[in-house]
């Protein structure tokens, strides 16, 4: 029997009197690769924000590692990594410093701040940057000086450097060309590695593009804040997809 890492029961979220999520029931097991599909405004980003503790649900229950979120230890919370759609990089820092923040996120805040410029941790950060094909020429460039695709990969490298067991990603393939999409997909979904860098085994990724579903074992469709379908990838059909795209 598979271990359930995330469980939502009758979860709802209301913001400014608008029901953004409505009666969400969901289980995500260890090693699941879950694609969350839906149009803009369907509730995908809000659901991810609740799963990582950024937002508190208005009603219902969320359990991670069989604990209510508020009862998770700091170490358990650090095992949940997020790639945000708006990236949330620190503009005052360089590309390598941003990735280093993810690496130092495994420690407490004092350690992270005191070691932010530690050259030894930079060397480790560079391993993650190389993994996502970030060229050394931009390591020390300010975030505002690099391209959208480079920023996207810096954000991904930062999240992976955290060594999360659970990875939540909101449109992580934005700004990437087809070749880079395949490379990142191979790493995140198929875990195709020639080195020993740890990658999360349990992933939930929100997507618009249905042509990127290869490798996922679970597909969730959300519309108007409700889960319309939650099924194994093998059972997905064009007819089912139309339920969230019309």
C-alpha positions in Angstrom: 0.0 0.0 0.0 1.4 3.4 -1.0 2.2 6.0 1.6 -0.1 9.0 1.5 2.0 12.2 1.8 -0.7 14.8 1.2 -4.4 14.6 2.0 -7.1 17.3 1.6 -10.6 16.8 3.0 -13.5 19.1 2.1 -11.1 22.0 1.6 -12.4 25.5 0.6 -10.8 28.9 0.2 -12.7 32.2 0.1 -11.0 35.5 -0.8 -13.0 38.7 -0.8 -16.2 36.8 -0.7 -15.2 34.8 -3.8 -15.1 31.0 -3.5 -11.7 30.3 -5.2 -11.6 26.6 -4.1 -14.7 24.6 -3.3 -14.9 21.3 -1.4 -11.5 19.9 -2.6 -10.8 16.3 -1.7 -7.5 14.9 -2.8 -4.8 12.3 -1.9 -1.2 12.4 -3.2 0.9 9.4 -2.5 4.7 9.0 -2.3 6.3 8.9 -5.7 3.2 10.3 -7.5 3.9 12.5 -10.5 0.8 14.7 -10.6 -0.2 17.1 -13.4 -2.7 19.8 -12.3 -4.6 21.0 -15.4 -6.9 24.0 -15.7 -7.4 27.4 -17.3 -6.3 30.7 -15.8 -8.3 31.5 -12.7 -9.3 27.9 -12.2 -7.7 27.8 -8.7 -4.4 26.0 -9.5 -2.1 28.6 -8.0 -4.3 29.0 -4.9 -4.2 25.2 -4.4 -0.4 25.1 -4.6 -0.2 28.1 -2.1 -2.3 26.1 0.4 -0.2 23.0 -0.1 3.0 24.8 0.8 1.5 26.7 3.7 1.4 30.2 2.2 -2.4 30.4 2.4 -4.6 29.0 5.1 -7.8 27.3 3.9 -11.1 28.9 4.9 -12.6 25.5 5.7 -11.6 21.8 5.6 -8.5 19.9 6.4 -5.0 19.6 5.0 -2.6 17.0 6.2 1.0 16.4 5.1 2.9 13.4 6.4 -0.3 12.6 8.2 -0.1 15.8 10.3 -2.1 19.0 10.1 0.1 21.6 8.4 0.4 23.8 11.5 1.9 20.8 13.4 4.7 20.1 10.9 8.2 20.6 12.3 10.5 23.2 10.6 12.5 20.3 9.1 9.3 18.8 7.6 8.2 22.1 6.2 11.6 22.5 4.5 11.0 19.2 2.7 8.3 20.9 0.6 9.8 22.9 -2.2 8.0 25.3 -4.5 8.6 26.8 -8.0 6.4 29.8 -8.2 4.9 31.0 -11.5 6.2 34.5 -10.7 9.5 32.9 -9.7 9.9 35.1 -6.6 13.7 35.5 -7.1 15.5 38.1 -5.0 16.3 40.9 -7.4 19.1 42.4 -5.2 21.1 39.1 -5.4 23.0 37.4 -8.2 21.9 34.2 -10.0 24.3 32.1 -7.8 23.2 33.8 -4.6 19.5 33.0 -5.4 20.3 29.3 -5.9 22.4 29.4 -2.8 19.3 30.6 -0.9 17.7 27.2 -1.7 20.8 25.4 -0.6 20.9 27.2 2.7 17.1 26.8 3.1 17.8 23.4 4.6 19.3 25.2 7.6 18.0 27.7 10.1 17.7 31.4 9.2 20.8 32.4 11.2 22.9 29.9 9.4 21.5 30.9 6.0 22.2 34.6 6.5 25.7 34.1 7.9 26.6 31.7 5.0 24.9 33.5 2.1 28.3 34.6 0.7 30.2 31.4 1.6 32.3 30.3 -1.3 32.0 26.7 -0.3 28.2 26.7 -0.6 28.6 28.5 -3.9 30.5 25.5 -5.3 27.5 23.3 -4.4 25.0 25.8 -5.9 27.0 25.7 -9.1 26.3 22.0 -9.4 22.6 22.6 -9.4 23.0 25.4 -11.9 25.0 23.2 -14.2 22.3 20.5 -13.9 19.8 22.9 -15.4 22.2 24.1 -18.1 22.9 27.6 -16.6 26.1 28.9 -18.0 28.9 30.0 -15.7 29.0 33.4 -17.4 25.8 34.4 -15.6 26.6 33.0 -12.1 27.5 36.4 -10.7 25.1 38.5 -12.8 22.3 40.3 -11.1 18.9 38.7 -11.6 17.7 41.8 -13.5 20.5 41.3 -16.1 19.5 37.8 -17.2 16.8 36.5 -19.6 13.4 35.1 -18.7 14.5 31.6 -19.5 17.6 31.9 -17.4 15.5 33.3 -14.5 13.2 30.3 -14.8 16.0 27.8 -14.5 17.6 29.7 -11.6 14.2 29.4 -9.8 14.1 25.7 -10.6 17.7 25.1 -9.4 17.0 27.0 -6.2 14.0 24.8 -5.4 15.9 21.6 -6.2 18.9 22.8 -4.1 16.5 22.7 -1.1 16.4 18.9 -1.4 12.6 18.8 -1.2 10.8 15.4 -0.8 7.7 17.1 -2.3 8.0 19.5 -5.1 5.1 21.9 -6.0 5.6 23.7 -9.3 3.3 26.4 -10.9 3.9 26.4 -14.7 7.6 25.7 -14.4 8.1 25.4 -18.1 7.3 29.0 -18.9 9.9 30.9 -20.7 11.8 27.7 -21.8 12.3 26.7 -25.4 11.4 23.1 -26.5 14.8 21.7 -26.0 15.1 23.1 -22.4 11.5 21.9 -21.6 12.5 18.4 -22.5 15.7 18.6 -20.5 13.9 19.9 -17.4 11.1 17.4 -17.9 13.6 14.6 -18.1 15.1 15.7 -14.8 11.9 16.5 -12.8 9.6 13.8 -14.2 11.8 11.0 -15.3 14.7 11.8 -12.9 17.2 11.0 -15.7 20.5 11.8 -13.9 24.1 11.0 -14.5 25.1 12.3 -11.1 24.1 11.9 -7.5 22.1 15.0 -6.9 18.9 14.2 -5.1 15.6 15.0 -6.9 12.1 14.9 -5.3 10.2 11.7 -5.9 6.8 13.3 -5.4 5.8 16.1 -7.7 2.7 18.2 -8.4 3.0 20.5 -11.4 0.4 22.8 -12.7 0.2 23.0 -16.5 -1.7 24.6 -19.3 -0.2 22.5 -22.1 -1.6 19.0 -22.4 1.3 18.0 -24.7 3.6 17.9 -21.7 1.8 15.1 -19.8 4.2 12.4 -20.7 5.7 10.8 -17.6 2.9 11.8 -15.2 0.9 9.0 -13.5 -1.9 11.1 -12.2 -3.9 13.9 -13.9 -6.1 16.3 -12.0 -8.5 18.7 -13.8 -9.7 21.8 -12.0 -12.3 24.3 -13.1 -14.0 27.1 -11.2 -12.3 26.0 -8.0 -13.6 22.4 -8.2 -11.8 19.2 -9.0 -13.6 18.0 -12.1 -11.6 14.8 -12.6 -8.8 13.0 -10.8 -7.6 9.9 -12.6 -4.7 7.8 -13.8 -3.0 9.1 -16.9 -4.0 6.0 -18.8 -7.6 6.8 -18.4 -7.4 10.4 -19.7 -9.2 11.1 -23.0 -9.9 14.2 -25.1 -13.5 13.9 -24.1 -12.6 14.1 -20.4 -10.2 17.0 -21.0 -13.0 19.0 -22.6 -14.7 19.1 -19.3 -12.3 21.7 -18.0 -11.6 23.6 -21.3 -15.1 24.5 -22.5 
